[in-house]
Amino acid sequence: MNFFDIQVNGYAGIDFNQDNLSRVDLLHACGRLRRDGTAKVLATIITDHADSMARRIETLARLKTDNSLTDEVIAGIHIEGPFISDREGFRGAHPADAIRPADVGLMRELLTAGRGHIRLVTLAPEQDPSGATIRFLRDQGVAVSAGHTDASLEELRGAIRHGLSLFTHLGNACPASLPRHDNIIQRALFLRDQLILCFIADGVHIPTFVLKNYLDLAGLERSIVTTDAMAAAGLGPGRYKLGRWDIEVGPDRAARAPGGSHLVGSAASLPYVSQKLTEELGLSESQVQALCRDNPQRALLIP
């Protein structure tokens, strides 16, 4: 099965957010992704100061087309931030000092750096109250996803009217303790007929029984499974980098901030995730294919 992972921060020891990413680095990561069973990914750049993000995006875009392997495996770039919530719990591993309100001018600069390869942007709708950035992105043919957000139901509805179409890693990037009823998970699930919902299905970010509840409610046809993989993916336990963060990866393939305070990506691959979906949720091969290939391709208009 040719898996397609729309949120990959790095792989096989290579961090896509490192400032010195080289042709050899990207070839190594893409070669390992393909060898391990993932055919396509969106290389993900996370929040940092604008100049750093633009430089990393430009490097990725340039290196992507430098070789047929990298051009095939890197289907595009996913920008996660910097227009996300700065509130504790919602911002996750993203540095608070680089988070900012949505700005069309900055978004245009990041798209320019991406040389036409930006396919997905994750932002918090409350950081784009007028919807101007969402509309701009949709006009440029870029899909927009809500994430790292505590948007109200009305803010989410407004963003959908402007062109929001997905929700990034629902069930994560939120505080461990939430209001019992009115919370971001319930709001997104309520709008499941208008959004494609994405889930990290490594068994750690979301317990398997909770993932089953989410998938049953959202429907497999409107769900996408991803890994949020970082540099440790494909390697195993140890210490790694993700942007500014020093990450600890344990035997469960979860990446945590030093001391284990919170999750910061995973060391899982989509083939590993697909096995869990089959063995623990009893999904068929065609159902796994929908979650791990067909749905992301359709949502992002990628052949």
C-alpha positions in Angstrom: 0.0 0.0 0.0 1.4 3.4 -0.9 0.9 5.5 2.2 0.6 9.3 2.2 1.4 11.1 5.5 0.4 14.8 5.6 2.3 15.6 8.8 6.0 14.6 8.9 8.5 16.9 10.7 11.4 14.6 10.0 12.5 11.0 9.6 15.4 8.6 10.2 17.4 11.1 12.1 16.7 14.1 9.9 14.8 17.1 11.2 13.1 19.0 8.3 13.2 22.1 10.6 17.0 22.1 11.0 18.7 25.2 9.6 21.4 23.1 7.8 19.2 20.7 6.0 21.2 19.3 3.0 20.5 17.4 -0.2 22.1 14.3 1.4 19.9 14.7 4.5 16.7 14.9 2.5 17.7 12.0 0.2 18.4 9.9 3.3 15.0 10.7 4.9 13.1 10.1 1.7 14.9 6.9 0.9 14.1 5.6 4.4 10.5 6.7 4.1 10.0 4.9 0.9 11.9 1.8 2.1 9.7 1.7 5.2 6.5 1.9 3.1 5.5 5.5 3.0 5.3 6.7 -0.6 4.4 10.4 -0.1 4.5 13.0 2.7 4.0 16.6 3.4 7.2 17.8 5.0 6.1 19.9 7.9 7.6 23.2 9.1 6.5 24.4 12.5 6.3 27.8 14.2 9.4 29.9 14.5 10.3 33.5 13.7 9.3 34.5 10.2 12.7 34.7 8.7 13.7 31.3 10.1 10.5 29.7 8.7 10.9 31.3 5.3 14.5 30.1 5.1 13.6 26.5 6.0 10.6 26.5 3.6 12.8 27.8 0.8 15.5 25.1 1.5 12.9 22.4 1.5 11.3 23.6 -1.7 14.6 23.9 -3.5 15.9 20.5 -2.3 12.6 18.8 -3.1 13.1 19.3 -6.9 16.8 18.5 -6.9 16.3 14.8 -7.2 13.6 12.5 -8.6 13.3 10.6 -5.3 12.8 13.6 -3.1 10.5 15.2 -5.7 8.3 12.1 -5.6 8.3 11.5 -1.8 7.9 15.1 -0.8 4.4 15.8 -2.2 4.4 19.2 -0.7 5.0 21.3 2.4 2.7 21.6 5.4 3.2 24.9 7.3 2.0 24.4 11.0 2.0 27.9 12.5 2.9 30.6 13.3 -0.8 31.8 13.4 -1.9 29.5 16.2 -3.1 29.9 19.8 -0.5 31.2 22.2 -2.3 29.7 25.2 -0.6 27.1 27.3 -1.8 23.7 26.3 -3.1 24.7 22.9 0.3 25.8 21.5 1.9 22.5 22.3 5.6 22.4 21.4 5.4 25.6 19.4 7.6 28.5 20.8 5.4 31.1 22.4 7.7 34.0 21.4 7.1 33.2 17.7 3.4 32.8 17.7 1.5 35.8 16.1 -1.9 36.8 14.7 -2.5 35.9 11.1 -1.1 38.2 8.5 -1.7 38.0 4.8 1.6 39.7 4.0 3.7 37.2 6.0 1.6 34.4 4.5 2.4 35.6 1.0 6.2 35.7 1.9 6.0 32.1 3.1 4.2 31.0 0.0 6.8 32.7 -2.1 9.5 30.9 -0.2 7.7 27.6 -1.0 7.9 28.1 -4.7 4.4 26.6 -5.3 4.9 23.6 -3.1 2.9 24.7 0.0 -0.2 22.4 0.1 -1.5 22.8 3.6 -1.4 25.5 6.3 -2.5 24.8 9.9 -3.7 27.9 11.9 -6.1 28.9 14.7 -9.2 30.6 13.4 -9.3 32.9 16.4 -6.0 34.3 15.1 -7.6 35.2 11.7 -10.9 36.8 12.9 -11.6 38.5 9.5 -10.9 35.3 7.6 -8.5 37.2 5.3 -5.6 34.8 5.6 -7.9 31.8 5.1 -9.4 33.3 2.0 -6.0 34.3 0.6 -4.8 30.7 1.0 -7.8 29.2 -0.6 -7.5 31.6 -3.5 -3.9 30.3 -3.9 -5.1 26.7 -4.0 -3.7 25.9 -0.5 -5.8 23.8 1.9 -6.4 25.3 5.3 -6.7 23.3 8.5 -7.6 24.4 12.1 -5.2 23.3 14.8 -3.6 24.4 18.0 -6.8 26.3 18.6 -9.5 27.0 21.1 -11.8 28.6 18.5 -15.4 28.9 19.5 -18.2 27.2 17.5 -19.0 30.5 15.8 -15.3 31.1 15.0 -15.0 27.7 13.5 -18.2 28.2 11.5 -16.9 31.5 10.2 -13.6 30.0 9.2 -15.4 27.3 7.3 -17.4 29.9 5.4 -14.0 31.5 4.5 -12.6 28.2 3.3 -11.3 26.1 6.2 -11.7 22.4 5.3 -9.7 20.3 7.8 -8.8 20.0 11.4 -5.2 19.0 12.4 -4.5 16.2 14.9 -7.9 16.5 16.7 -7.6 15.3 20.3 -4.1 16.7 20.7 -2.7 20.3 20.9 -5.1 21.0 23.7 -4.8 21.0 27.5 -5.1 17.7 29.3 -8.0 19.1 31.3 -10.8 20.7 29.3 -14.4 21.9 30.1 -16.6 18.9 30.3 -19.0 19.8 27.4 -18.0 22.9 25.5 -14.5 22.2 24.3 -12.5 22.2 21.1 -12.9 18.5 20.5 -16.6 18.5 20.8 -16.9 21.6 18.6 -14.9 20.0 15.8 -16.8 16.8 16.1 -20.1 18.7 15.9 -18.9 20.2 12.6 -17.7 16.9 11.2 -19.9 17.1 8.2 -18.0 20.3 7.1 -14.5 19.3 8.1 -12.0 16.5 7.3 -10.7 15.5 10.8 -7.1 14.3 11.1 -5.9 12.1 13.9 -2.5 10.9 15.2 -3.0 7.2 15.4 0.1 5.9 17.1 -1.8 4.6 20.1 -0.1 7.2 22.4 -1.4 10.6 21.3 -4.9 9.1 21.3 -5.8 5.8 23.1 -7.0 3.3 20.6 -10.5 3.1 22.1 -10.8 6.9 21.9 -9.7 6.9 18.3 -12.4 4.3 17.5 -15.0 6.6 19.0 -13.7 9.5 17.0 -13.6 7.5 13.7 -17.1 6.1 14.3 -18.5 9.5 14.9 -16.6 11.4 12.1 -16.9 8.5 9.6 -14.0 6.9 7.8 -14.8 8.9 4.6 -14.1 12.2 6.4 -11.1 11.2 8.5 -7.3 11.1 7.9 -4.7 9.3 9.9 -1.2 10.8 10.3 1.8 10.3 12.5 3.2 13.8 13.3 6.5 12.0 12.9 9.8 13.7 13.9 13.4 12.8 13.4 13.3 9.7 15.6 10.7 8.0 13.3 12.3 4.9 11.8 15.0 4.8 14.4 13.8 4.1 17.9 14.3 5.4 21.5 16.8 8.2 22.1 17.3 11.9 22.1 16.5 14.0 19.0 15.8 17.5 17.8 12.5 19.1 16.6 13.1 22.7 15.7 14.3 24.3 19.0 13.3 21.3 21.1 15.4 18.5 22.5 13.2 15.5 22.4 13.1 12.2 24.3 11.7 9.2 22.6 10.7 6.1 24.6 9.9 2.5 23.7 6.3 3.5 23.0 7.5 5.6 20.0 6.2 8.8 21.6 8.3 11.9 21.5 8.2 14.0 24.7 9.6 17.2 25.9 12.5 16.7 28.4 11.0 15.4 31.6 7.9 14.1 29.8 5.8 17.2 30.4 4.0 16.8 27.0 4.1 15.1 23.6 6.0 16.7 20.8 5.4 14.4 17.8 6.0 10.7 17.4 8.5 8.2 16.2 5.9 6.1 14.4 5.5 5.5 10.7 2.3 5.1 8.7 2.9 1.3 8.1 3.3 0.9 11.9 0.0 2.9 12.4 -1.8 0.9 9.7 -0.9 -2.3 11.5 -2.4 -1.0 14.8 -5.6 0.1 12.9 -5.9 -3.5 11.5 -5.0 -5.4 14.6 -6.5 -3.2 17.3 -9.5 -1.7 15.5 -10.2 -4.5 13.1 -10.2 -2.2 10.0 -10.0 -3.8 6.6 -7.3 -3.1 4.1 -9.6 -0.9 2.1 -10.6 1.1 5.2 -6.9 1.6 6.1 -6.2 2.6 2.6 -8.9 5.3 2.8 -7.5 6.7 6.0 -3.8 6.6 5.1 -3.8 7.3 1.3 -7.1 8.0 -0.5 -8.6 10.6 1.9 -5.5 12.8 2.2 -5.0 12.7 -1.5 -8.6 13.7 -2.1 -8.5 16.4 0.6 -5.4 18.0 -0.8 -6.1 17.3 -4.5 -2.8 15.4 -4.8 -2.8 12.5 -7.4 
